[in-house]
Structures are given as structure tokens and as C-alpha cells.
């Protein structure tokens, strides 16, 4: 029993029949019947069918029963099932062969028919022509392959007809037989159709090539016309017909048309490739494209400049930021200088260049007019020059108004005005410095000190030094003298003359004041410090006392004021000083006459100075001051003895 079981399991025939029970097994055997065209498809089917039939017959011939000891193994049902599976699958393979053969036949005949129908359709478009031409070339290229497909089909149908009775299948239909019989005629007609199609293609080829040639000529003319129209209508210049918006609109229009030409040129390449025509260059389109780009760029710069101008033009004259505006203008100059040489001949370029250059050339003039040195007299002269009664300080005096004056036409005059204004400003500043120095600065303060009278220790004020004042007088006097010789003296004559007069008056007053002060100090030490002399000169003493108080009062005023200008240039002060000087001189004169009289009385007094003599006369009650001058009066006297009221003797060397 164990040996029989192993025998059945080891049987290859039984395994094959058993495996076809499953879909997977059937697919494996069916794949074995398919192969490449260079293999014999009938032989493959034949081998598969015969192999299965041999296996089926072997199984069929097996004994269904076998005794084993006391058991009889009955495998009849298994045998019958396997035999039925084999028969069914043989029929399936055969049905698959029939189906495949019919499909191959129908596909080949359909391909013949449809190919010829498509190739015989006269192409009216380039795409159709290329499609038919490629199809024809492809068919001609694989004609042997198509021819080789007929023989396998015939062999398949021959094998089918031979096996129909043995397998128990229905014979082929009359339609199938007719198609099979007409296969060779179809092949002949197919080849004839290819020849006819070739003639049609060649004829259409010639017609469409003529159309392409004509379209090339038409396109060349259209490109030339486009260039001509562009050069007539393009915005090369700036005029009333072309503001920025219209210029961009016109350029956009031509750009669109040029793009259409390029699209047409690209579409034409299809036909050129079909007819092996070398693509042509169209310099007219290239030129128009180049000039469109160049015009777009130059108009774009002009548009930006115009917008920049619009942002500036309403700014008030004195609010303009000249440095920033100058920097922006320089940037625009760099932009237009970057354009090619041929662009520089266009009117729009010239307009932009002149506009920016004019702007830059005007900036220095505006800076001159905004100079701090400019005064109303200069603006008045400019208004007369430009024949426009503008107001430089008004809200309406904007950048746009300034440019409307055409300042470049008056460039020399403006530069002359500004230069004169700057030179006049130097005079103005110098006069301002002079005024400040004399009216506000400490430099012009008088150097006054407080002193005490030797006679009664009474305080009084006197001028200690005038060096600072004399230095200012010398410095400012020289400057004023130079101003008077300047061509611009007339503009400042009143101020120059005023300060020249002030300095002259200060000089005169100060000289008189110092002279009076010297005389006063001299006389004050005599009449206030030596009562004996006051008694001997009562009239002069009386005059001095009256004028002494006047002088001290004025000096107190001067000390309080300090400023030289305000202290000395006071109404009636100079006449007062002149009067004091005159009276002090008269007192001095009378005093000198008094001393001369004393010398006449005692000639040895001629050996003494006025000061020594006054000291002796004023100290007549005190012998000590007299003894100090004995050696001057009496030459050779070394000592004197005198007896004071107390009877005590004193010796003096």
C-alpha cells in the first residue's frame, strides 16, 4: 500500500493533470504557448496540446483498482476527474489558439485597411502631412515585419482545421474562412495602396511646400512693414503727441505685435523642418525688439525723472534739500550715460539729457541764491534782471517757479550777484564784529581802578591803562579804512561812516580824558594835600574844588558803565572835558606863575623842580621835608642844626 501511494505521488503525468485543476496551473501552461514572432507559434501550441493528451492517455490507461493485502484501492473517481480536467483544458488551449488566430487575422486586415485609408486622405495641413509622411515611412520601414505576420496566421488556421474533429470543436465560420482566403489579396492591395498613398503624399508635399514658401515671403514682408511702421510711429521724440503714458502705450502695442511675429516665426519652424528648409533670420524683427527695449528703458528713466520732479517742484525755495537733489540728479546722469551710442541720437534721450543737465546746472545757481550773504538789495537786482517781480519769501516761490525764471539765461549775473554778496558779507560781518566789540564785548571795557587820595584818603576812580582800547582803535580803524576803499563801500557807507566817527570820537575823548585825569591828579595832590598852597592861591583853589567834584562824578559814571563806547560817547561829555582841561590848564598856569614868583624871591629855588618846590612851600611848618632838599639848594651843605620849640637839638645829614 505504501509503495502504491508513493508510485501515484511520483507520477509526473498525474501531477500535471492535478495542477491544471487550479487557475495558477492553467496560466502557467498557457504562458508556455506564447512566444516571439521568430518562433513557430503552431509548434508551441501543438507541443502543449500533445503533451497534455499524452498525460491524459497515460492516466486514462491506468488501472483504477489495485488489491493490497486485504484492502482494494479504488482510484476510479480520481482517474475520471483528472481525465476530465485534461480534456477540458485541452479544449481551452485550443479555444485560445482559435481566438488568438482570429484576432491576429482581424488585426492585420484592419491595419491594412486603416493604414491605407489614412495615407490616402490628402493632407491639407502641415501637421497632417508630417503625420502621413511619418506613417508612410514607418510602414515602409516595417513592411517585412508586416509580411512576416501572414505566414504564422496561416499555419495556425491550418493546424486548427486539422484538429477540429479530433478535439471535438466547432469548425471555422465561413466569414473566418473568407478572411483567411483573402489575406494574400489584402496584402497585394495593401502594397498597391501604399504606392498610391505615396503619390498623394508627394503631390500634397509639393502644394504645401509652395504654401510655406509663400508664407515665408509674406512673413518677410510683414516684418519689413512692421519695422517701417515702428520707425514712423515709435516714440523716438518727446512732443505733444507723446507723453509718458502714450509712449508706453505705443511701445506696448508694438511689443505685442512683435511677439506675434515671433510666435508666427516659431510656428513656421514646423513647416521648415518638414521641407528641410534652413530657418531664416529676420533682422527687422530683431531691430524692432532691440529698439522697443531701448525705448522702454529710456522712457522709463524719463518717467522716473518726471515723477521725481513732481515730488520736488512744489517745495518752497528755502526748504529745498539741495545736496540730496544734486545726488539724485547725478544718479540720473549715470543712468542716461549708460545707454548705447545709437540711443543718444533719439529725441527722448536728448530731451532727458538736457532736462537733467539743466537741473544740475541750475543747482549751483540756486545754492548761490540761497547763500546767507544774499540780501534784499541783491534780490531786487535779480528781479530787475529776470524781469519778474517775484517774492522770494512767499509760499508761491517754489522750485517750479525758480525754474520758470530760466536762471541759466542769467547765469553770469547770478554768479556775479552771489560773489558780490559774499564779499559784502565779509564787510557786514566785520561791521557786526566791530559793533559787538564796542557795544557788548568786555574787550572794549575801560581799565579803571579805585585809588585813595593821599590828602584825606578819600576814594576816587581813574583810568589805569588804555592799551586794550588803543589796540581796538588801531585794528578797527584799519579795517574801516579798507572798507572805505572797497567797491562795496556804498552799500555800507552809513555804517562805516558811523563807526569811523564813533572811533574818532572815542579816540579824541579818551585823549582829552587822560589829559584831564593827569592834570586833575597833579592838582588834587596840591590843593587837597597842601593847605598852605590853597591859602596862597585861594582863587585857583576855589575853581579846583568846583571842577574836582565834577570830574570825580564823571569818573564814577564811567566806572559804573565800564563800556568805552557808552561811557565816552555821551552828549556834552566831550565839551565838558574840554572845559575841565581848559580850567585845569589855567590853574596849572597860575600855579607855575606862583612858583616863578617864589623863585624870584629866592633864586636857589631854581635848583628844584616844581614838585620839590611845591612840597617845600606846602610843608613850611614841617622842617623835615625841607631838609630833604637842602643838598639840592645849597651845594656843599651836609648838615643843618635847628632847634625845635622844645629846645632839643637835631643834626641832619
Buried (B, 14 or more C-beta within 10 A) or exposed (E): EEEEEEEBEEBEBBBBBBBBBEEEBBEEBBEBBEEEEEEBBBEBBBEBBEBBBEBBEBBBEBEEEBEEEEEEBEBEEBBEBBBEBBBEBBBBBBEBBBEBBBEBBEEBBEBBBEBBEBBBEEBEEBEBBBBBBEBBEEBEEEEEEBEEBBEBBBBBBEBBEEBBEEBEBEEBEEEBEEBBEEBEEBBEBBBEBBEEBBEBBEEBBEBBBEEBEEBBEEBEEBBBEBBEEBEEEBBBBBEEEBBBEEBBEBBEEBBEBBEEBBEBBEEBEEBBEBBEBEEEEBEBBBBBBEBBEBBBBBBBBBBBBBEBBEEBEEBBBEEBEEEEBBEBBEEBBEBBEEBEEEBEEBEBBBBBBEBBBBBBEBBBBBBBBBBEBBBEEBBEBBBEBBEEEBEBEEEEBBBBBBBEBEBEEBBEBBEBBBEBBBBBBEBBEBBEEBBEBBEEEEEBBBEBEEEEBEBEEEEBBBBEEBEBBEEBBEEBBEBBEEBEEBEBBEBBEEBBEBBBEBBEBBBBBBEBBBBBBBBBBBBBBBBBBBEEBBEBBEEBBEBBEEBBEBBBEBBBEBBEBBBBBEBBBBEEBBEBBBBBBEBBEEBBEBBEEBBEEBBEEEEEBEBBEBEBBBBBBBBEEEEEBBBEBEEEBEEEEEEBEEEEEEEEEEEBE
